[in-house]
C-alpha cells in the first residue's frame, strides 16, 4: 500500500496551493461579505486547467486522476470554499456526466468548452418540493417531433446564474416514478429559460445559487443524455462522484481551520504565555489534526477506488459524511480558539464555520449518506 503522491500529484498540489494563496485568499472575506462571484479567479482556474481536471485530453480536459482532483479541490477550498464549489460542480457533476453518458456529438459541442473552462455548467435536479426525495419531481419534458418541450421549476442550483449550460432532469414518462426521468443539456440563451434571483445564503456566499424556470423550452432530441428514462440512474451515479468533491471541499475548510488555530494560538498571549501552551488548546488542535488526516485518507480511498473502476459509492458516502462533520467540528473549534476575534466578520474565521455547514447538506445530506452506508452493509453482511 503506497501513500506517496506521484510527481504529477505533487505538482498539482503545489500549483493549486500557490494559486489559492496568491489569487483566492486575499479577497475571500470581501467576496463573502458582498456576495461577489469570483469571476477573475474562475477564469484563471480555467487557464490552469482546473475546470476539467479528470476529462480526457481529447475533450480538452486535463486527463488527471481523481486523487489529483481531490488534492486540487482541497487546496482551492482551503482558501475559498465558494470557488471550490464552482469548480466541484463543473468537474464532478457536469463534465463527469457528459464524458460518461453523452454522445460524441454532445461531447464535441458541450463537453469540450466546459472542460477547457471556456463555458461553465450547472446540475439541476432538486425542485421546490423535492430535495432528498429527488425522484419526486414535477418538471415535465413532452416529446414533440424531433424536440422536447420542457416546463417546470428547479431550485438550489449552484452556478445557475453564471452557467452557460445546465444539465436538467425532467419527467418524460409520467406515472412510472424514477423510471420516467430523463436527462437533458440545456443552453442558457434558449427561449423560455429564465433565472431567479440569487439566494441569500448562510455560507459559500460568493458562489451563486438560484431557481431556474422553464416555460415551453424547446430542446433538440439530440440533447437527451443517455437513453430516455435513464436520467435518475445517471443522476445517482454522478452524485457518487460529486460526493468525493464535496468531501474534498470539506477537507479544505477543515485544514484552513487547523492552520488558523495553530497560528493564532501561538500568537495570542494570555496570563503571560501563548494560549498554545495550555493543554486545553493542545487537545483541540490534536483532535482536529487526527480527524482531518482520517477524513483525507477516507476521501482518497474513495477517489482511488473510482480511478480503479471499482464500486466506490459506499466509500464516497462515508467520505462525505465524515469529512463534512470534521469540517464542522474543526471550524467551530477554530472560532472557539479565536474567542471574540473569531466571532467577528473581519477575521474571516467565522466564515469557515458558515461555509462548513453546507457540506453536511448538499449533494446528499449526512442523514441520506448514513442510509446509503447502512443499506450497503445490511445487504453485504449476513
N, C-alpha and C positions, 0 to 999 in steps of 0.2 A: 504494500500500500504506500503510495507516494504522495506526500502532502506538499511537495515543492511545486511552485509555479513554473511554467515554461518561460523561456525567454520572451516569447510573444506576449504572454500574460503579464509578465513583469513590465513590459513596455507599455501595455495598455493601462496598467496601474499607475505608472509614472506619468504618462501623458494626461490621464484624467485627473490625477492629484494636482498637477501643475495648473491645468485649466480651471479646476474648481477653485483653487486658492487665488488665482490671479483674476479670473473673469466672473466667477459666480459669487464668491463670498463677500466682496466689497459692497455690493449693492443689495444684498439679500434682505436686510432689515427694511430698507425703504420700499423695495418691491412688495414685500409682505404688507407693510402698512398701507400702501396706496393701491394695492391690487394691480401692479404693473406687470403685464405679461412680458417675460424675458426675451423679447424678440431678437435683440442683438446676440445674446448668448446662444439661443437656439440656432441662429444662422451659423455661428462659429462651431457649434456642436455638429452641424451638418457638414461643414467643411472638414472637420476632423474625422468624419465617418461614424459618429456616434448614433445616428438615427436609423441605421440599418446594419448594425454590427454583425448579426448572425446570418444575414441574407447572402446567398451565393453571389460571388462577384459577377456572374453573367447577368444578374438582375441589378447590378450597381451596388451590391452590398459589400460588407467588409469580409465576409467569409470566415468569421471567427466562431469559436465555440461558445457554449452557454456559460461556462465558467468565466470566460473573458467578459461576457456581458454582465454577470453578477458583480465582478470587480469594478467595472466602469459605473454601473448603477450605484453601487455603494459610495464611490468617491464623489460622484455628482451630487447625490442626495445628502452626503455629509455637509456640503456647502449650502445646498438649496434644494429641499425636497420638492418644491414646485417644479423646478427644471427637471428633476428626476422623474416625476410622474408624466410629464410631457414626453420625455424620452422613452419611458416604460411602455406607454400606450402605443406609440408608433412602432416600437420594436416587438414587444411581447405579444400584442394583440393584433395589430393591423398587418404589419409585414409578415409575421409568422403565419397568420391565417391565409393570406393571399399566396404565399410561397407554397404552402402545403396543399391548399384546396382549389385554387383558381386555375382557370385555363391559361395556356401560354399567351393567348391574345390579351386577356385581362392583366397578366403579369407584365407584358410589354407596355401596356397603356398606363397601368396604375402602380404596379409594384416598383418599377424602375425609378420613377420620380420620388416615390415615398422612401425607398431605401437610400437614395442619394441625399435625401433631405431637401430636395427642391420643392416637394409638396409635403403636407402634414396630414395625418389620418386621425380618425376618431372611431370608437367602437360603441355602438348604440344598441344595447339590449334591454335595459330597465325601462319601465314605464311608471306613471304616477301610482298605479295600483299594484305594481309588481316590483319587488326588489329581490329578496332571496328566492321567492317563488317566481323565477324568471319566465317560466313557460306560460304563466297567466297573463298573456298579452292581448291587446286589442288592435294593434297596428295590423292593417289588412292590405294584402297585395293581390289584386284581381288581374288575371291574365286577360288581355285584350289583343288579339292578333299576335304580333311579334314584340309586344311590350307588356309590362305590368304597370298597373295604376295603383299607387300606394297612398293610403290615408292613415293618419294616426299621430300620436304624440309620444316622444321619448324624453326621458329626463335623466339628470345626473350624468350628463355626457361630458367627460373630460376631453379637452381640446375642441369642444363643439363649436366655439366661436371662431377659432383661428384655423380649424381644419379645412383642407381643400376637398377631401373625400371622406365619406362616412360609411363604415360597414353597418348595415341596418338589418335587423332581424324582424320579420313580419310573418303573419299567418297567410299561407297560400291555400291551405285546405282547412276550412273551419270545421269544428266539431270532432276532431280526432286528437286533440291535445298537442303534446310536444311534437308528434309526428307530422303535424301540419305546418311547421315553422320552416321558413327558408331564409337564406342569407343573400343580401344584395350589396353591391357597392354603388354609392350614390354620389353624384357631383354636387357641390355646394351651390353652383350657379343655376341649377335646373329650376324651371318654373314650378311654383308651389312649395318650394323648400324654404322655410323661414326659421330664424334663430331667435330664441328667447333671450331675456336679459341675463347677465352674469349673476350667478348665485353669490350671496354674501356669506362666505364660509368661515368656520372657526379657524381652520388651518389651511395649508397649501394655497394661500390666498393669491399668490402670483400666477397660479395656473387657472385656466378658465373652466368653469362648469356651467352648463345651461340646459334648458329644454330645447328640443327640436320639434318642429311642426311640419307635417307632410299633408298637403292638400292637393289631391289628384296629381301627385308627382309621377311623371311618365318615365319609366325605367326600361331601357332596352333589355330584351330577353337574355342577351349575351352577358349582362351584368349580374346574372344569377351566379352565385358562387357555390360550387358543388352541384348536387342534384336537388331538385325540388323535394322538400320535406326533410332534408338533411341538416337544416340550419341549427336546430337545437343541439344536435350531436356535435356539430362543428364548434358551436359556442362553448360548450363544456370542455371540449378537448383543448381549445385555445386558452381558456381561463386557467387550465392547469399550468401552462407555461407562464401566464401572466402572474400567477402567484409567486413564482420564483423571482420575478421582477419586483414585486411589492415586498417580498421578504428582504431583498437586497436594498430597497429603499429604506425599510425599517432599520436595517443594519447601519446604513449611513447616518441616520438620525441618532441611533444609539452610540455610535462611535464618536460623533460630534459631542454628544453629552458627556461621554467619558473624558475626552480630551479637555473640554472646557472645565470639567470638575477638577481634574488634576492640576491644570494651570492655575485656576483661581484658589484652590486650597493651599497651594504653595506660596501664593502672593498675599493672601488675606491673613493678617496678624490679629489675634485676639488673646488677651491675657498674657501678652509678652511672647507669643510664639505663633508660627503659622498654624492654621487650623488643620493642615495635613498631618501635624504631629499628634492629633487627637485620634484615639483608637476608633471612635465612632465614625469619623470621616474615612479612615482607612478601610473599615469594614464595607462602607458603601462603595468605595472605589473598587475594592477587591470583588465584591459581588457583581458589579457592572461588568468588569473585565471577564469574569468567568462565564457569565451569561452571554455576553457578546461573542466570545470565542465559540461557545457551544452552538449558538444560532448560526454563526458563519459556517461552521463545519456542516451543519444540517442543510443549510442552503446550498452549499457547494456539492453536497452529496446528491441532492435533487437535480442540480444542474448537470453533474457528471452522468447521472442515470439517463437524463434526457439526451445528452450527447452520445451515449452508448445505445440509443434507441430502445431502451428498456422502459417498462411501465413506471412512470415517475409521479403520477398524480397523488398517490398516498404520501410520498415524501415532500412534494410541493405543498400539500396542505399542512403537514407538520411544520415545515419551514416557515410558512406564512404565519401560522398561529404563534409559534414560539418567538420568531423574530419580532413580530408586531408587539407582543406583550413585553418582550425585553426592551424594545424602544420606549414603550410607555413607562416602564419602571425606571429605566435609566434617565429619561428626560425629566421625570418627576423628582428623582433624587438629585439631579443636576440643579433644578430650581431650588430644592431644599438646601443644598450645599452653598448656593449663592445667596440664600436668605432674601432679604428685601431687594437686593440688586437683581436677583434672578426674576423677581416678580414684575420688574419694570420693563416696558416695551423696548426702550432704547438699548437694553442689554443684549437683546437677541436670544436670550436664554429661554424665556417663556415661549418663544416661537417653536422651539424644539418639542416642547410638550404638546402644543396645539397641533403641530404637524404629525406627531406620532399617532394621535388618536385615530386618524382616518385609516391608517394601515390595519387597524383591527376591524374595519368595516367594509371598505370597497374590495371588489373582486372576490367576494365571498367572506361573510362575517366569520369571526372566530367560532361562533356557535355552529355555523354551517360546516366549517372545516372540521370541527370535532365530530360531527355526524359522519362526514366522509371517512375520517380516520377510523372511527368505531365500526362502521359498516364493513370496511375492508378487513379489519381484524376479526369480526364475527363471522365473516364468510370464509376466511382462510384458516382459522383455528378451530378445531373440533373439540 
